[in-house]
Amino acid sequence: MIAEEVGMGHLFTEAERSYRNSNGMEHENGIRAFGFINGLDKSAIYQIIQESYRARERYWLTQILKEEHMASFSHMRS
């Protein structure tokens, strides 16, 4: 379900830096630089990038679900 379909605008949400750092949510360019400096091969760098994307997706999903639940609960109270 798209957020706009339930009356929500698009959320541009980025976790706090401390949360990103402690949850493996690095930017792709930073991961590539880290991999290059540390001599990682392309497949290892790719795997780290994918893990970072999955961590970001989990965060964004929790934010979206939180907003959807808040919208549905406020609708029930009306």
Beta strands, then each sheet from edge to edge (+ up, - down):
end
